[in-house]
């Protein structure tokens, strides 16, 4: 879905401009996204397998929930909206724990340069996996992975099948999750 997004500068500050997401990707303009990582009290992380029709990284395992923040949209409201859309789960503001904003640049093709600032949150998963329902157009599958197994894969450089986020990003997620589980 093409939507209006706010345009950010190289440091993540708002420029006061907005454009369609497709234009931001075509021109390589920075824009904000929300990333929400769900975890369980017994040390598991929820991953989503991206939909087969996604333009970027189809059928790779990725952050539990992620999406673009609409132009003028509050970051927290965008995160809550994305969670409801992608996994049909309702949470409250107090469930979200913001751990940082991460700059990401991914060149997928000559016409798709993704330059984003990921506003990243952790959220404890308080329902069983079976209670979640995936958004068919966005999410192919949902699965819980043991944090220790994912950390081992990351440390050994064996992340085949996962979206190639920067190792520093994944390490930050793991560090923050280890503090909570």
VMD Tcl script that draws the C-alpha trace (Angstrom):
set ca {
  {0.00 0.00 0.00}
  {1.36 3.39 -0.97}
  {0.97 5.94 1.80}
  {2.25 9.38 2.70}
  {5.35 9.35 4.91}
  {7.28 12.15 6.56}
  {10.71 12.88 5.12}
  {13.62 13.00 7.55}
  {17.14 14.37 7.19}
  {20.35 12.33 7.59}
  {20.15 12.62 11.38}
  {16.48 11.59 11.60}
  {15.00 15.05 12.14}
  {11.77 15.98 10.40}
  {12.22 18.17 7.32}
  {8.61 19.35 7.28}
  {8.05 17.56 3.98}
  {6.16 14.39 3.12}
  {5.69 12.25 0.03}
  {4.38 8.88 -1.03}
  {6.34 5.91 0.31}
  {7.05 4.81 -3.28}
  {8.65 8.19 -4.03}
  {10.74 8.02 -0.83}
  {11.99 4.58 -1.91}
  {12.65 5.69 -5.48}
  {14.59 8.80 -4.44}
  {16.26 7.30 -1.35}
  {14.67 9.72 1.12}
  {14.87 8.97 4.83}
  {11.53 8.19 6.51}
  {10.41 6.67 9.84}
  {9.27 3.12 10.56}
  {8.17 1.23 13.66}
  {9.74 -2.09 14.65}
  {8.19 -4.10 17.46}
  {9.94 -7.19 18.82}
  {7.73 -9.53 20.86}
  {9.31 -11.87 23.39}
  {8.14 -14.44 25.91}
  {9.09 -14.79 29.55}
  {10.75 -18.14 28.76}
  {13.29 -16.63 26.34}
  {11.68 -16.82 22.92}
  {11.38 -14.17 20.18}
  {8.45 -13.87 17.79}
  {9.55 -13.63 14.16}
  {7.36 -13.11 11.15}
  {8.12 -14.58 7.75}
  {7.57 -11.78 5.26}
  {4.85 -12.29 2.66}
  {5.77 -13.90 -0.64}
  {4.63 -10.81 -2.58}
  {6.68 -8.28 -0.58}
  {9.01 -6.12 -2.72}
  {11.81 -6.46 -0.18}
  {13.04 -9.68 1.40}
  {10.04 -11.89 0.56}
  {9.81 -15.11 2.61}
  {12.62 -14.14 5.00}
  {12.21 -14.11 8.78}
  {12.05 -10.59 10.18}
  {11.08 -8.45 13.16}
  {7.80 -9.52 14.84}
  {5.91 -6.50 13.48}
  {7.15 -3.62 11.35}
  {5.67 -0.89 9.25}
  {5.89 2.64 7.99}
  {4.78 5.54 10.14}
  {2.27 7.62 8.21}
  {2.84 11.33 7.62}
  {1.94 13.20 10.81}
  {1.18 9.94 12.66}
  {2.30 9.50 16.26}
  {5.04 6.85 16.52}
  {3.33 4.94 19.35}
  {-0.03 5.01 17.58}
  {1.67 3.71 14.42}
  {3.28 0.86 16.37}
  {-0.04 -0.13 17.95}
  {-1.79 0.10 14.56}
  {0.83 -2.09 12.87}
  {0.52 -4.72 15.63}
  {-3.25 -4.87 15.16}
  {-2.92 -5.03 11.36}
  {-0.15 -7.61 11.09}
  {-0.86 -10.06 13.94}
  {-4.34 -9.03 15.12}
  {-3.24 -8.29 18.67}
  {-4.41 -5.38 20.75}
  {-1.95 -3.90 23.22}
  {-1.79 -0.74 25.27}
  {0.73 2.07 25.27}
  {2.22 0.82 28.54}
  {3.08 -2.53 26.93}
  {5.62 -0.91 24.58}
  {9.20 -0.39 25.73}
  {11.17 1.82 23.32}
  {14.82 0.80 23.11}
  {16.08 3.17 20.44}
  {16.03 4.53 16.92}
  {18.24 2.82 14.35}
  {19.35 4.17 10.98}
  {19.08 1.68 8.12}
  {20.06 1.95 4.46}
  {19.26 -0.93 2.10}
  {19.71 -0.69 -1.67}
  {17.43 -3.31 -3.18}
  {17.58 -2.14 -6.79}
  {18.13 0.96 -8.90}
  {14.53 2.00 -8.18}
  {14.29 0.93 -4.53}
  {16.62 2.55 -2.02}
  {15.20 2.08 1.47}
  {16.53 4.70 3.90}
  {14.75 4.44 7.23}
  {14.95 5.25 10.89}
  {13.51 2.28 12.80}
  {11.77 3.37 16.03}
  {12.26 0.11 17.88}
  {10.21 -1.32 20.72}
  {10.09 -4.48 22.80}
  {6.78 -5.93 23.95}
  {6.12 -8.98 26.07}
  {3.90 -11.52 24.31}
  {1.19 -12.38 26.83}
  {-0.89 -14.69 24.64}
  {-0.03 -18.03 23.02}
  {1.18 -18.04 19.41}
  {-2.10 -19.73 18.43}
  {-4.02 -16.59 19.53}
  {-2.34 -14.49 16.83}
  {-3.66 -14.26 13.29}
  {-1.45 -13.00 10.51}
  {-2.32 -10.40 7.91}
  {-2.36 -12.55 4.78}
  {-1.11 -9.81 2.45}
  {1.91 -9.00 4.64}
  {2.83 -12.04 6.71}
  {3.47 -15.57 5.46}
  {4.06 -17.18 8.85}
  {4.72 -16.52 12.53}
  {7.09 -18.53 14.73}
  {8.79 -18.38 18.10}
  {12.58 -18.86 18.11}
  {14.69 -19.49 21.19}
  {16.72 -16.36 21.94}
  {19.85 -18.44 22.62}
  {19.51 -20.20 19.25}
  {19.10 -16.93 17.36}
  {22.06 -15.43 19.23}
  {24.17 -18.44 18.28}
  {23.18 -18.07 14.60}
  {24.05 -14.37 14.70}
  {27.40 -14.92 16.40}
  {28.37 -17.60 13.87}
  {27.21 -15.52 10.90}
  {24.63 -18.13 9.91}
  {21.57 -15.94 9.38}
  {20.46 -17.46 6.10}
  {16.69 -17.13 5.88}
  {16.62 -13.92 7.98}
  {16.39 -10.31 6.79}
  {19.98 -8.97 6.66}
  {19.69 -6.20 9.24}
  {23.01 -4.88 10.50}
  {24.60 -7.23 13.05}
  {24.82 -4.28 15.48}
  {21.02 -3.92 15.27}
  {20.43 -7.60 15.99}
  {22.99 -7.54 18.84}
  {21.18 -4.59 20.43}
  {17.86 -6.47 20.25}
  {19.41 -9.57 21.81}
  {21.11 -7.58 24.58}
  {17.88 -5.81 25.48}
  {15.89 -9.06 25.39}
  {18.40 -10.82 27.62}
  {17.80 -8.13 30.25}
  {14.08 -8.94 30.22}
  {13.99 -12.75 30.08}
}
mol new
graphics top color blue
foreach p $ca { graphics top sphere $p radius 0.5 }
foreach p [lrange $ca 0 end-1] q [lrange $ca 1 end] { graphics top cylinder $p $q radius 0.2 }
display resetview
